Amino acid sequence: MFTGIIEELGKIASLEKSADGAKIRISAKIVTDGTNEGDSIAVNGVCLTALEIKKDSFSADVSEETLQKSTIFQLKTGAKVNLERAVTPTTRLGGHIVQGHVDSRGKFISATQSGDFWTVRVSFPREIGQYLVYKGSISVEGISLTIAALENEYFEIAVIPKTWELTNLSTLKSGNEVNLEADVIAKYVERILLYGKAQSEPVTMEKLQKLGFL
C-alpha cells in the first residue's frame, strides 16, 4: 500500500520485453535505501516487486497483465518515473490510500500555469467515471491528487509547485497516456451495494404468505 506522495523521480535504465512480460531496471537513490528484495515500490503508480537492489538502482519483473493495463509498456530508456516505497505502520498518510493497482489509462490533455501553480486536465475512460467525485481523491501516475473540477469525460487537478517539480507531470505532453487509480473506498462501496442488491430475494405472493402476511 502507498500514499501517493512521491519520494523520488527515477529514470528508466533499461526495459527488456519478452513474450509474457518485461523486466525493467530503474536508476534511483532514495527509494533503494532500506529496501530489501521482495519489497514493493510504486513506479508511476504501478506496484512492482523490487529485485537486484543496488545503491543507485533496482529491477522489477512486469507481468503481461500489468503491461496491458498500465503505461509501463510505453516507457523508453531515460524516461522519468515517479517512485514511492510502500508505507510502514509509522508512515504519515499524507495523501490517500493507494494500492498501486492501476484501474485504467487516461490521457493528459493540458497543463495551464497560473503564477507558480498549474491546472492539469486529464481525460478518463467511462468505466471509472462512477468512482470520481468533486474534491475526491485520484491517483495519477502514482501521485495522490484532489479533483478540482469534474466533467463527463475529464477532470482537472490543481498542482502545487513542489509536486510539479518532484514528479513527471512537467514532462507530459498532450495525448500522453497516464496511469489512473480511483479511490479504493469508492470501489468497496459500489461492491457492497451491488452485492447486496444481487442477494436480495424478490417479494412474491408465496413469500408473503409464508411470512404470515396473507
Backbone as numpy.savetxt, mean C-alpha at the origin, in Angstrom:
# Nx Ny Nz CAx CAy CAz Cx Cy Cz
3.39 -5.97 9.57 2.55 -4.77 9.57 3.43 -3.53 9.57
2.92 -2.46 8.97 3.66 -1.22 8.82 2.77 -0.03 9.21
3.37 1.16 9.22 2.59 2.34 9.56 2.49 3.33 8.41
3.23 3.08 7.33 3.18 3.99 6.19 4.07 5.21 6.36
4.96 5.19 7.37 5.92 6.27 7.57 7.25 5.82 6.97
7.61 6.39 5.84 8.79 5.94 5.10 10.07 6.28 5.85
10.95 5.30 5.97 12.20 5.49 6.68 13.36 5.89 5.77
13.27 5.43 4.53 14.42 5.64 3.64 14.00 5.53 2.18
14.69 6.26 1.35 14.49 6.17 -0.10 15.64 5.34 -0.65
15.35 4.09 -1.01 16.37 3.20 -1.54 16.42 3.23 -3.05
17.33 2.42 -3.62 17.45 2.34 -5.08 17.51 0.88 -5.52
16.90 0.62 -6.65 16.95 -0.72 -7.22 18.35 -0.98 -7.76
19.03 -1.96 -7.20 20.37 -2.34 -7.67 20.26 -3.35 -8.80
19.28 -4.25 -8.70 19.06 -5.23 -9.76 17.68 -5.84 -9.63
17.14 -6.30 -10.74 15.85 -6.97 -10.77 15.92 -8.06 -11.83
15.95 -9.31 -11.37 16.06 -10.45 -12.27 14.73 -11.19 -12.32
14.10 -11.18 -13.47 12.80 -11.84 -13.63 13.00 -13.28 -14.08
12.09 -14.15 -13.64 12.11 -15.56 -14.03 10.72 -15.96 -14.47
10.53 -17.23 -14.75 9.24 -17.70 -15.24 8.15 -17.62 -14.17
8.54 -17.71 -12.90 7.54 -17.74 -11.84 7.71 -16.64 -10.79
8.41 -15.56 -11.15 8.60 -14.47 -10.20 9.82 -13.62 -10.53
10.45 -13.11 -9.50 11.63 -12.27 -9.71 12.45 -12.21 -8.42
13.70 -11.79 -8.57 14.55 -11.53 -7.41 15.02 -10.09 -7.52
14.88 -9.37 -6.44 15.19 -7.95 -6.44 16.28 -7.65 -5.41
17.19 -6.75 -5.75 18.19 -6.30 -4.79 18.10 -4.79 -4.69
18.09 -4.29 -3.45 17.87 -2.88 -3.19 19.00 -2.29 -2.36
19.53 -1.19 -2.82 20.57 -0.47 -2.07 19.88 0.34 -0.97
20.34 0.17 0.26 19.76 0.87 1.40 20.73 0.80 2.57
20.62 1.76 3.47 21.51 1.78 4.64 20.76 1.83 5.97
19.61 2.49 6.00 18.87 2.64 7.25 18.07 1.39 7.59
17.29 0.87 6.62 16.40 -0.26 6.93 17.15 -1.57 7.12
18.40 -1.62 6.72 19.18 -2.85 6.95 19.69 -2.94 8.38
19.71 -1.82 9.07 20.19 -1.80 10.45 19.24 -2.56 11.37
19.74 -3.59 12.02 18.93 -4.38 12.93 18.00 -5.35 12.26
18.06 -5.45 10.95 17.19 -6.37 10.21 17.87 -7.72 10.03
17.12 -8.77 10.29 17.62 -10.14 10.13 16.94 -10.81 8.94
17.57 -11.86 8.44 16.97 -12.60 7.33 15.59 -13.10 7.75
14.63 -12.90 6.90 13.26 -13.31 7.20 12.39 -12.19 7.72
13.00 -11.06 8.08 12.21 -9.91 8.52 11.51 -9.26 7.32
10.46 -8.53 7.60 9.69 -7.88 6.53 10.12 -6.43 6.32
10.21 -6.05 5.05 10.45 -4.66 4.66 9.47 -4.32 3.56
8.80 -3.18 3.70 7.87 -2.73 2.67 8.63 -1.95 1.61
8.45 -2.36 0.35 9.09 -1.70 -0.79 7.99 -1.10 -1.65
7.89 0.22 -1.64 6.77 0.90 -2.34 5.43 0.33 -1.89
5.35 -0.03 -0.60 4.09 -0.51 -0.06 3.86 -1.99 -0.21
4.84 -2.73 -0.75 4.72 -4.17 -0.93 5.55 -4.87 0.15
4.92 -5.69 0.95 5.62 -6.42 2.01 6.47 -7.53 1.40
7.80 -7.41 1.58 8.73 -8.42 1.07 9.59 -8.95 2.21
10.09 -10.17 2.05 10.95 -10.79 3.05 12.41 -10.52 2.73
13.11 -9.88 3.66 14.51 -9.50 3.44 15.44 -10.71 3.47
16.30 -10.80 2.47 17.28 -11.88 2.36 18.65 -11.29 2.04
19.71 -12.07 2.28 21.07 -11.67 1.90 21.36 -10.23 2.34
21.16 -9.98 3.61 21.26 -8.61 4.13 22.71 -8.19 4.33
23.05 -7.04 3.78 24.36 -6.43 3.99 24.16 -5.03 4.57
25.24 -4.36 4.90 25.13 -3.04 5.50 24.49 -2.02 4.55
24.68 -2.25 3.25 24.20 -1.26 2.29 23.20 -1.82 1.28
22.67 -3.01 1.54 21.70 -3.58 0.60 21.02 -4.82 1.18
19.94 -5.21 0.53 19.27 -6.47 0.86 18.57 -6.98 -0.40
18.24 -8.26 -0.39 17.53 -8.87 -1.52 16.17 -9.37 -1.06
15.31 -9.68 -2.03 13.99 -10.24 -1.73 13.49 -11.00 -2.95
12.78 -12.09 -2.68 12.12 -12.82 -3.75 10.71 -12.26 -3.93
10.28 -12.14 -5.17 8.97 -11.57 -5.48 8.15 -12.61 -6.24
6.99 -12.97 -5.72 6.15 -13.98 -6.36 5.47 -13.43 -7.60
4.97 -14.33 -8.42 4.25 -13.93 -9.63 2.99 -13.15 -9.28
2.31 -13.55 -8.20 1.11 -12.85 -7.75 1.43 -11.39 -7.41
2.55 -11.17 -6.72 2.95 -9.81 -6.35 3.31 -8.99 -7.58
3.96 -9.61 -8.54 4.32 -8.91 -9.77 3.07 -8.46 -10.53
2.04 -9.31 -10.53 0.82 -8.99 -11.25 0.01 -7.91 -10.54
0.04 -7.91 -9.21 -0.80 -7.01 -8.43 -0.18 -5.63 -8.22
1.14 -5.58 -8.19 1.83 -4.33 -7.84 2.62 -3.77 -9.02
3.38 -2.70 -8.75 4.20 -2.08 -9.79 5.65 -2.56 -9.75
5.94 -3.58 -8.93 7.31 -4.07 -8.81 7.89 -4.46 -10.18
7.06 -5.08 -11.01 7.55 -5.55 -12.32 7.98 -4.41 -13.23
7.55 -3.18 -12.95 7.88 -2.04 -13.79 9.18 -1.35 -13.38
9.73 -1.72 -12.23 10.90 -1.04 -11.72 12.13 -1.30 -12.58
12.95 -0.28 -12.71 14.20 -0.38 -13.47 15.37 -0.16 -12.52
16.55 -0.60 -12.93 17.75 -0.37 -12.14 17.95 1.13 -11.92
18.17 1.51 -10.67 18.35 2.92 -10.35 17.09 3.62 -9.88
15.93 2.97 -10.04 14.67 3.57 -9.61 14.65 3.75 -8.09
14.06 4.85 -7.63 13.96 5.11 -6.20 12.70 4.45 -5.64
12.86 3.81 -4.47 11.74 3.10 -3.86 11.61 3.48 -2.38
10.37 3.54 -1.91 10.09 3.85 -0.52 10.28 2.61 0.34
11.01 2.75 1.44 11.32 1.60 2.29 10.86 1.85 3.73
10.32 0.80 4.34 9.92 0.85 5.75 10.05 -0.53 6.37
10.70 -0.59 7.52 10.77 -1.85 8.27 9.43 -2.10 8.96
9.16 -3.38 9.24 7.94 -3.73 9.96 7.95 -3.13 11.35
6.75 -2.86 11.89 6.65 -2.25 13.20 7.05 -3.23 14.30
7.39 -2.69 15.45 7.64 -3.48 16.66 6.58 -3.09 17.68
6.46 -3.84 18.81 5.46 -3.50 19.82 5.63 -2.10 20.42
6.84 -1.52 20.29 7.08 -0.20 20.87 7.06 0.92 19.83
6.74 0.58 18.57 6.72 1.58 17.52 5.54 2.53 17.67
5.80 3.82 17.48 4.69 4.78 17.45 3.92 4.61 16.14
2.62 4.55 16.22 1.79 4.40 15.02 1.53 5.79 14.44
2.55 6.32 13.77 2.47 7.68 13.26 1.59 7.81 12.03
1.36 6.71 11.32 0.50 6.76 10.14 -0.80 6.03 10.42
-1.05 4.93 9.69 -2.19 4.07 9.97 -1.75 2.63 9.74
-2.63 1.67 10.02 -2.26 0.27 9.86 -2.14 -0.07 8.38
-0.92 -0.40 7.97 -0.63 -0.78 6.58 -0.11 -2.21 6.58
-0.74 -3.08 5.83 -0.35 -4.49 5.81 0.75 -4.81 4.82
0.90 -3.95 3.82 1.86 -4.27 2.76 1.27 -5.21 1.73
-0.06 -5.31 1.72 -0.78 -6.15 0.75 -1.49 -5.22 -0.23
-0.91 -5.04 -1.38 -1.44 -4.09 -2.37 -2.80 -4.55 -2.89
-3.78 -3.66 -2.87 -5.12 -3.98 -3.36 -5.23 -3.81 -4.86
-4.58 -2.78 -5.38 -4.66 -2.52 -6.82 -3.63 -1.46 -7.21
-3.54 -1.23 -8.50 -2.66 -0.18 -9.00 -3.50 1.00 -9.46
-3.12 2.18 -9.01 -3.75 3.41 -9.47 -2.80 4.12 -10.41
-3.16 5.35 -10.81 -2.29 6.12 -11.71 -2.07 7.52 -11.15
-0.82 7.92 -11.16 -0.46 9.27 -10.77 -0.92 10.22 -11.88
-1.77 11.18 -11.53 -2.29 12.11 -12.53 -1.48 13.40 -12.56
-1.33 14.02 -11.39 -0.64 15.31 -11.36 -0.20 15.66 -9.94
0.70 16.63 -9.86 1.13 17.19 -8.58 1.20 18.71 -8.74
0.42 19.42 -7.96 0.36 20.87 -8.05 0.97 21.49 -6.80
1.94 22.38 -7.00 2.63 22.99 -5.86 1.95 24.28 -5.44
1.84 24.47 -4.12 1.32 25.69 -3.54 2.22 26.05 -2.36
3.15 26.96 -2.59 4.15 27.26 -1.58 5.09 26.07 -1.44
5.24 25.56 -0.22 6.08 24.39 0.01 5.30 23.09 -0.04
3.99 23.18 -0.18 3.14 22.00 -0.14 2.72 21.57 -1.55
2.29 20.31 -1.64 1.88 19.75 -2.93 0.51 19.09 -2.80
-0.29 19.24 -3.85 -1.55 18.50 -3.94 -1.38 17.47 -5.05
-1.45 16.20 -4.66 -1.24 15.10 -5.60 -2.57 14.44 -5.93
-2.83 14.24 -7.22 -4.07 13.61 -7.68 -3.75 12.22 -8.22
-4.51 11.23 -7.75 -4.29 9.83 -8.14 -5.61 9.20 -8.54
-5.64 8.53 -9.68 -6.85 7.82 -10.08 -6.84 6.42 -9.47
-8.03 5.85 -9.28 -8.13 4.52 -8.68 -9.14 3.68 -9.44
-8.95 2.35 -9.45 -9.91 1.48 -10.13 -11.19 1.32 -9.32
-12.24 0.97 -9.98 -13.57 0.89 -9.36 -13.61 -0.06 -8.17
-12.83 -1.15 -8.22 -12.96 -2.18 -7.18 -12.54 -1.74 -5.78
-11.82 -0.63 -5.66 -11.47 -0.18 -4.30 -12.20 1.10 -3.91
-13.07 1.58 -4.79 -13.77 2.83 -4.51 -14.60 2.81 -3.25
-15.18 1.65 -2.91 -16.05 1.58 -1.73 -15.27 1.69 -0.42
-13.94 1.55 -0.49 -13.13 1.64 0.73 -12.59 3.04 1.00
-12.80 3.95 0.07 -12.21 5.29 0.19 -13.23 6.28 0.73
-12.81 7.08 1.70 -13.69 8.10 2.27 -12.91 9.39 2.45
-13.62 10.48 2.36 -13.02 11.80 2.58 -12.44 11.87 4.00
-11.20 12.30 4.09 -10.44 12.38 5.34 -10.01 11.01 5.86
-10.25 9.96 5.06 -9.82 8.63 5.46 -8.38 8.36 5.05
-7.86 7.21 5.46 -6.48 6.86 5.18 -6.36 6.04 3.89
-5.24 6.23 3.19 -4.90 5.48 1.99 -3.39 5.34 1.94
-2.92 4.18 1.52 -1.49 3.98 1.33 -1.18 4.08 -0.16
-0.32 5.03 -0.52 0.11 5.21 -1.91 1.62 4.98 -1.95
2.04 3.95 -2.68 3.46 3.59 -2.74 4.02 3.34 -1.33
3.15 2.85 -0.43 3.58 2.54 0.92 3.55 3.72 1.87
3.12 4.88 1.40 3.08 6.10 2.21 1.69 6.27 2.82
1.63 6.45 4.12 0.36 6.72 4.79 -0.07 8.14 4.50
-1.22 8.28 3.83 -1.69 9.61 3.43 -3.18 9.75 3.74
-3.64 10.98 3.79 -5.04 11.28 4.09 -5.72 11.84 2.84
-6.88 11.31 2.52 -7.63 11.76 1.36 -8.21 13.14 1.63
-7.75 14.13 0.87 -8.18 15.51 1.06 -9.34 15.89 0.16
-9.52 15.15 -0.92 -10.64 15.36 -1.84 -10.92 14.03 -2.53
-12.19 13.75 -2.77 -12.57 12.45 -3.33 -13.65 12.60 -4.39
-13.36 12.08 -5.58 -14.31 12.04 -6.67 -14.53 10.58 -7.08
-15.36 10.35 -8.06 -15.70 8.97 -8.45 -14.52 8.19 -9.03
-13.57 8.90 -9.65 -12.48 8.20 -10.32 -11.10 8.58 -9.81
-11.02 9.58 -8.94 -9.71 9.96 -8.41 -9.84 10.57 -7.02
-8.72 10.61 -6.31 -8.68 11.30 -5.02 -7.45 12.22 -5.01
-7.46 13.17 -4.09 -6.32 14.06 -3.93 -5.78 13.95 -2.52
-4.48 14.11 -2.39 -3.82 14.06 -1.10 -2.93 15.30 -0.95
-2.92 15.85 0.25 -2.06 17.01 0.54 -0.73 16.48 1.09
0.35 16.84 0.43 1.67 16.31 0.79 2.54 17.42 1.40
3.04 17.16 2.60 3.90 18.14 3.27 5.31 18.08 2.69
6.10 19.13 2.86 7.45 19.18 2.29 8.33 17.99 2.66
8.25 17.52 3.92 9.08 16.41 4.37 8.77 15.14 3.61
7.49 14.85 3.42 7.08 13.65 2.68 7.51 13.75 1.22
7.38 14.94 0.64 7.79 15.15 -0.75 9.29 14.91 -0.91
10.05 15.31 0.09 11.50 15.18 0.04 11.98 13.75 0.27
11.33 13.02 1.19 11.82 11.71 1.61 11.21 10.52 0.88
10.29 10.76 -0.04 9.65 9.65 -0.75 9.83 9.80 -2.25
9.32 8.81 -2.98 9.46 8.84 -4.43 8.34 9.59 -5.15
7.45 10.24 -4.39 6.36 11.00 -5.03 6.90 12.05 -5.99
8.01 12.66 -5.63 8.58 13.73 -6.46 9.16 13.21 -7.77
9.34 11.89 -7.89 9.92 11.32 -9.11 8.85 10.84 -10.10
7.59 10.83 -9.67 6.53 10.29 -10.50 6.14 11.24 -11.63
5.79 10.65 -12.76 5.32 11.39 -13.92 3.86 11.04 -14.19
3.14 11.92 -14.85 1.75 11.67 -15.18 1.59 10.37 -15.95
0.72 9.50 -15.46 0.49 8.21 -16.10 1.22 7.07 -15.43
2.20 7.38 -14.57 2.91 6.32 -13.84 1.93 5.58 -12.92
2.05 4.27 -12.86 1.21 3.49 -11.97 1.79 3.50 -10.55
0.89 3.45 -9.57 1.31 3.45 -8.16 0.55 2.36 -7.41
1.18 1.84 -6.36 0.55 0.82 -5.53 -0.42 1.46 -4.54
-1.62 0.89 -4.46 -2.64 1.40 -3.54 -3.07 0.31 -2.57
-3.15 0.68 -1.31 -3.70 -0.23 -0.30 -4.72 0.55 0.52
-5.96 0.08 0.50 -7.02 0.73 1.25 -6.92 0.39 2.73
-7.57 1.18 3.55 -7.58 0.96 4.99 -8.19 -0.41 5.30
-7.47 -1.25 6.04 -7.92 -2.61 6.32 -9.21 -2.61 7.14
-9.43 -1.58 7.94 -10.65 -1.53 8.75 -11.88 -1.49 7.85
-11.81 -0.74 6.75 -12.93 -0.66 5.82 -13.23 -2.02 5.21
-12.18 -2.79 4.93 -12.37 -4.11 4.32 -13.00 -5.09 5.29
-12.63 -4.99 6.57 -13.23 -5.87 7.57 -14.70 -5.52 7.79
-15.01 -4.24 7.81 -16.41 -3.82 7.96 -17.26 -4.36 6.82
-16.74 -4.25 5.59 -17.47 -4.76 4.43 -17.71 -6.26 4.56
-16.68 -6.99 4.98 -16.80 -8.45 5.10 -17.84 -8.84 6.16
-17.81 -8.14 7.29 -18.77 -8.42 8.35 -20.20 -8.22 7.86
-20.43 -7.11 7.16 -21.77 -6.81 6.66 -22.22 -7.80 5.60
-21.35 -8.13 4.66 -21.71 -9.06 3.59 -21.91 -10.47 4.11
-21.05 -10.88 5.04 -21.16 -12.24 5.59 -22.44 -12.37 6.40
-22.72 -11.34 7.19 -23.95 -11.37 7.98 -25.19 -11.42 7.11
-25.15 -10.68 6.01 -26.27 -10.68 5.09 -26.45 -12.03 4.44
-25.31 -12.66 4.07 -25.37 -13.96 3.40 -25.88 -15.05 4.34
-25.60 -14.91 5.64 -26.00 -15.92 6.60 -27.44 -15.76 7.08
-28.04 -14.62 6.80 -29.41 -14.37 7.26 -30.39 -15.29 6.52
-31.26 -15.92 7.29 -32.26 -16.80 6.69 -33.47 -15.97 6.26
-34.03 -16.28 5.12 -35.23 -15.54 4.68 -36.42 -15.84 5.59
-37.28 -14.85 5.77 -38.49 -15.02 6.59 -39.57 -15.69 5.73
-39.99 -16.88 6.14 -41.02 -17.63 5.41 -42.21 -17.90 6.34
-43.35 -18.29 5.75 -44.53 -18.63 6.53 -44.23 -19.82 7.45
-43.46 -20.76 6.94 -43.12 -21.93 7.74 -42.30 -21.55 8.97
-41.37 -20.62 8.78 -40.52 -20.18 9.90 -41.33 -19.42 10.93
-42.25 -18.55 10.44 -43.11 -17.81 11.37 -44.00 -18.75 12.19
-44.51 -19.79 11.52 -45.36 -20.75 12.20 -44.59 -21.53 13.26
-43.34 -21.87 12.91 -42.49 -22.61 13.85 -42.17 -21.79 15.07
-42.07 -20.48 14.90 -41.74 -19.60 16.02 -42.98 -19.19 16.80
-44.16 -19.65 16.36 -45.38 -19.39 17.12 -46.11 -18.14 16.74
-45.75 -17.52 15.62 -46.43 -16.29 15.21 -47.72 -16.55 14.46
-47.94 -17.78 13.99 -49.16 -18.12 13.25 -49.88 -19.30 13.90
